[in-house]
Amino acid sequence: MKIIKEFPLVILIAIFLISCRTSTNKEYPINNMEKIIDDKSNLEKKRMEIKFSCGEEGISEYLDDGWNILKEDSQEKICTWKSVPATKDCNMEKDKGCKITKPDKIGEEKIYLLEK
C-alpha cells in the first residue's frame, strides 16, 4: 500500500528530471547555430543600391569606404514642379481648379549598385 502512495511522487520526480535534461540539450544546438549564422554572414558580400538625383553627388564617400560599383544606370527625372494657369483668364488664387502643375526642371537620376 505504501508503494502505491509513493508511485505518483516517483512519476512526478521522473517527469521533472526528464524535462530539465531535455531543455539543457536543446540550448546547445541553438548557440551552435548562432555561431554558424555569424560565420556565414561574414563570408557573404554586402550589396546595396543608392540613388542620387538632380545634381546630387556622394558616391565618392562610398568608394572611399571600400565599396565597389557593380552597375551604374541613369535616367531622366523631374527635379521641380511649377504651377501655371490653365487659361489666360484663370486666377489661381481664387480658383484652384484652373491650376495646372508642369515640370519645371528636368535632371538626371543616377542609380548605383554597390558591393563590399
Phi and psi restraints in degrees (value plus and minus 20) as a CYANA .aco file:
   2 LYS   PHI     -84.9   -44.9
   2 LYS   PSI     -55.3   -15.3
   3 ILE   PHI     -85.4   -45.4
   3 ILE   PSI     -57.6   -17.6
   4 ILE   PHI     -86.4   -46.4
   4 ILE   PSI     -57.0   -17.0
   5 LYS   PHI     -91.1   -51.1
   5 LYS   PSI     -53.7   -13.7
   6 GLU   PHI    -104.0   -64.0
   6 GLU   PSI     -35.4     4.6
   7 PHE   PHI     -79.2   -39.2
   7 PHE   PSI     -66.5   -26.5
   8 PRO   PHI     -82.5   -42.5
   8 PRO   PSI     -53.4   -13.4
   9 LEU   PHI     -87.1   -47.1
   9 LEU   PSI     -60.0   -20.0
  10 VAL   PHI     -85.5   -45.5
  10 VAL   PSI     -61.8   -21.8
  11 ILE   PHI     -84.7   -44.7
  11 ILE   PSI     -61.9   -21.9
  12 LEU   PHI     -82.5   -42.5
  12 LEU   PSI     -63.5   -23.5
  13 ILE   PHI     -85.6   -45.6
  13 ILE   PSI     -60.7   -20.7
  14 ALA   PHI     -83.6   -43.6
  14 ALA   PSI     -63.3   -23.3
  15 ILE   PHI     -82.8   -42.8
  15 ILE   PSI     -61.7   -21.7
  16 PHE   PHI     -82.0   -42.0
  16 PHE   PSI     -65.7   -25.7
  17 LEU   PHI     -86.3   -46.3
  17 LEU   PSI     -58.8   -18.8
  18 ILE   PHI     -86.1   -46.1
  18 ILE   PSI     -61.5   -21.5
  19 SER   PHI     -88.1   -48.1
  19 SER   PSI     -55.6   -15.6
  20 CYS   PHI     -86.8   -46.8
  20 CYS   PSI     -62.0   -22.0
  21 ARG   PHI     -85.7   -45.7
  21 ARG   PSI     -58.6   -18.6
  22 THR   PHI     -86.2   -46.2
  22 THR   PSI     -61.0   -21.0
  23 SER   PHI     -87.5   -47.5
  23 SER   PSI     -56.5   -16.5
  24 THR   PHI     -90.4   -50.4
  24 THR   PSI     -52.6   -12.6
  25 ASN   PHI     -89.5   -49.5
  25 ASN   PSI     -50.8   -10.8
  26 LYS   PHI     -94.6   -54.6
  26 LYS   PSI     -46.2    -6.2
  27 GLU   PHI     -90.4   -50.4
  27 GLU   PSI     -54.6   -14.6
  28 TYR   PHI     -82.5   -42.5
  28 TYR   PSI     -68.5   -28.5
  29 PRO   PHI     -83.4   -43.4
  29 PRO   PSI     -50.9   -10.9
  30 ILE   PHI     -85.2   -45.2
  30 ILE   PSI     -66.1   -26.1
  31 ASN   PHI     -83.9   -43.9
  31 ASN   PSI     -58.8   -18.8
  32 ASN   PHI     -85.4   -45.4
  32 ASN   PSI     -59.3   -19.3
  33 MET   PHI     -84.7   -44.7
  33 MET   PSI     -58.6   -18.6
  34 GLU   PHI     -81.5   -41.5
  34 GLU   PSI     -59.6   -19.6
  35 LYS   PHI     -85.4   -45.4
  35 LYS   PSI     -59.9   -19.9
  36 ILE   PHI     -85.1   -45.1
  36 ILE   PSI     -62.4   -22.4
  37 ILE   PHI     -83.3   -43.3
  37 ILE   PSI     -62.2   -22.2
  38 ASP   PHI     -82.3   -42.3
  38 ASP   PSI     -61.3   -21.3
  39 ASP   PHI     -84.4   -44.4
  39 ASP   PSI     -60.8   -20.8
  40 LYS   PHI     -87.9   -47.9
  40 LYS   PSI     -58.5   -18.5
  41 SER   PHI     -86.4   -46.4
  41 SER   PSI     -50.8   -10.8
  42 ASN   PHI     -91.3   -51.3
  42 ASN   PSI     -49.2    -9.2
  43 LEU   PHI    -100.5   -60.5
  43 LEU   PSI     -47.2    -7.2
  44 GLU   PHI     -94.6   -54.6
  44 GLU   PSI     125.8   165.8
  45 LYS   PHI    -107.6   -67.6
  45 LYS   PSI     126.2   166.2
  46 LYS   PHI    -113.2   -73.2
  46 LYS   PSI     119.5   159.5
  47 ARG   PHI    -148.5  -108.5
  47 ARG   PSI     128.9   168.9
  48 MET   PHI    -173.5  -133.5
  48 MET   PSI     133.6   173.6
  49 GLU   PHI    -136.7   -96.7
  49 GLU   PSI     109.6   149.6
  50 ILE   PHI    -146.6  -106.6
  50 ILE   PSI     133.3   173.3
  51 LYS   PHI    -148.8  -108.8
  51 LYS   PSI     119.2   159.2
  52 PHE   PHI    -145.7  -105.7
  52 PHE   PSI     108.3   148.3
  53 SER   PHI    -140.2  -100.2
  53 SER   PSI     129.4   169.4
  54 CYS   PHI      33.8    73.8
  54 CYS   PSI      30.6    70.6
  55 GLY   PHI      68.0   108.0
  55 GLY   PSI     -22.3    17.7
  56 GLU   PHI     -89.9   -49.9
  56 GLU   PSI     124.1   164.1
  57 GLU   PHI    -158.2  -118.2
  57 GLU   PSI     118.5   158.5
  58 GLY   PHI    -186.3  -146.3
  58 GLY   PSI      -9.2    30.8
  59 ILE   PHI     -87.1   -47.1
  59 ILE   PSI     -47.5    -7.5
  60 SER   PHI     -83.8   -43.8
  60 SER   PSI     -51.1   -11.1
  61 GLU   PHI     -81.8   -41.8
  61 GLU   PSI     -61.3   -21.3
  62 TYR   PHI     -91.8   -51.8
  62 TYR   PSI     -59.3   -19.3
  63 LEU   PHI     -85.3   -45.3
  63 LEU   PSI     -58.3   -18.3
  64 ASP   PHI     -86.7   -46.7
  64 ASP   PSI     -46.8    -6.8
  65 ASP   PHI    -103.2   -63.2
  65 ASP   PSI     -21.6    18.4
  66 GLY   PHI      85.3   125.3
  66 GLY   PSI     -14.7    25.3
  67 TRP   PHI    -101.3   -61.3
  67 TRP   PSI     127.9   167.9
  68 ASN   PHI    -136.0   -96.0
  68 ASN   PSI     122.8   162.8
  69 ILE   PHI    -104.0   -64.0
  69 ILE   PSI      99.2   139.2
  70 LEU   PHI    -109.6   -69.6
  70 LEU   PSI     -59.8   -19.8
  71 LYS   PHI    -168.0  -128.0
  71 LYS   PSI     120.5   160.5
  72 GLU   PHI    -148.9  -108.9
  72 GLU   PSI     113.0   153.0
  73 ASP   PHI    -159.4  -119.4
  73 ASP   PSI     131.1   171.1
  74 SER   PHI    -158.4  -118.4
  74 SER   PSI     130.1   170.1
  75 GLN   PHI    -169.7  -129.7
  75 GLN   PSI     139.6   179.6
  76 GLU   PHI     -96.5   -56.5
  76 GLU   PSI     119.6   159.6
  77 LYS   PHI    -163.2  -123.2
  77 LYS   PSI     126.0   166.0
  78 ILE   PHI    -102.5   -62.5
  78 ILE   PSI     103.4   143.4
  79 CYS   PHI    -108.3   -68.3
  79 CYS   PSI     -65.5   -25.5
  80 THR   PHI    -155.6  -115.6
  80 THR   PSI     137.6   177.6
  81 TRP   PHI    -139.7   -99.7
  81 TRP   PSI     135.0   175.0
  82 LYS   PHI    -155.6  -115.6
  82 LYS   PSI     132.4   172.4
  83 SER   PHI    -122.2   -82.2
  83 SER   PSI     113.6   153.6
  84 VAL   PHI    -152.4  -112.4
  84 VAL   PSI     133.3   173.3
  85 PRO   PHI     -91.5   -51.5
  85 PRO   PSI     124.2   164.2
  86 ALA   PHI     -92.8   -52.8
  86 ALA   PSI     -54.7   -14.7
  87 THR   PHI    -151.0  -111.0
  87 THR   PSI     152.1   192.1
  88 LYS   PHI     -87.2   -47.2
  88 LYS   PSI     -53.6   -13.6
  89 ASP   PHI    -105.6   -65.6
  89 ASP   PSI     -20.6    19.4
  90 CYS   PHI     -94.0   -54.0
  90 CYS   PSI     111.0   151.0
  91 ASN   PHI    -127.7   -87.7
  91 ASN   PSI      86.7   126.7
  92 MET   PHI     -88.1   -48.1
  92 MET   PSI     -44.1    -4.1
  93 GLU   PHI     -92.4   -52.4
  93 GLU   PSI     -57.9   -17.9
  94 LYS   PHI    -111.5   -71.5
  94 LYS   PSI     -60.3   -20.3
  95 ASP   PHI    -135.5   -95.5
  95 ASP   PSI      78.8   118.8
  96 LYS   PHI     -91.0   -51.0
  96 LYS   PSI     -38.8     1.2
  97 GLY   PHI     -93.1   -53.1
  97 GLY   PSI     -36.8     3.2
  98 CYS   PHI    -117.0   -77.0
  98 CYS   PSI     -11.2    28.8
  99 LYS   PHI    -110.0   -70.0
  99 LYS   PSI     113.2   153.2
 100 ILE   PHI    -137.3   -97.3
 100 ILE   PSI     116.8   156.8
 101 THR   PHI    -121.4   -81.4
 101 THR   PSI     106.6   146.6
 102 LYS   PHI    -145.7  -105.7
 102 LYS   PSI     135.9   175.9
 103 PRO   PHI     -84.6   -44.6
 103 PRO   PSI     117.6   157.6
 104 ASP   PHI    -119.8   -79.8
 104 ASP   PSI     -79.5   -39.5
 105 LYS   PHI    -140.0  -100.0
 105 LYS   PSI     113.4   153.4
 106 ILE   PHI    -131.8   -91.8
 106 ILE   PSI     108.4   148.4
 107 GLY   PHI    -146.8  -106.8
 107 GLY   PSI    -179.8  -139.8
 108 GLU   PHI    -143.8  -103.8
 108 GLU   PSI     117.9   157.9
 109 GLU   PHI    -128.3   -88.3
 109 GLU   PSI     106.0   146.0
 110 LYS   PHI    -125.9   -85.9
 110 LYS   PSI     112.6   152.6
 111 ILE   PHI    -137.1   -97.1
 111 ILE   PSI     106.5   146.5
 112 TYR   PHI    -138.1   -98.1
 112 TYR   PSI     115.3   155.3
 113 LEU   PHI    -124.1   -84.1
 113 LEU   PSI      97.0   137.0
 114 LEU   PHI    -131.6   -91.6
 114 LEU   PSI     131.6   171.6
 115 GLU   PHI    -156.7  -116.7
 115 GLU   PSI     122.1   162.1
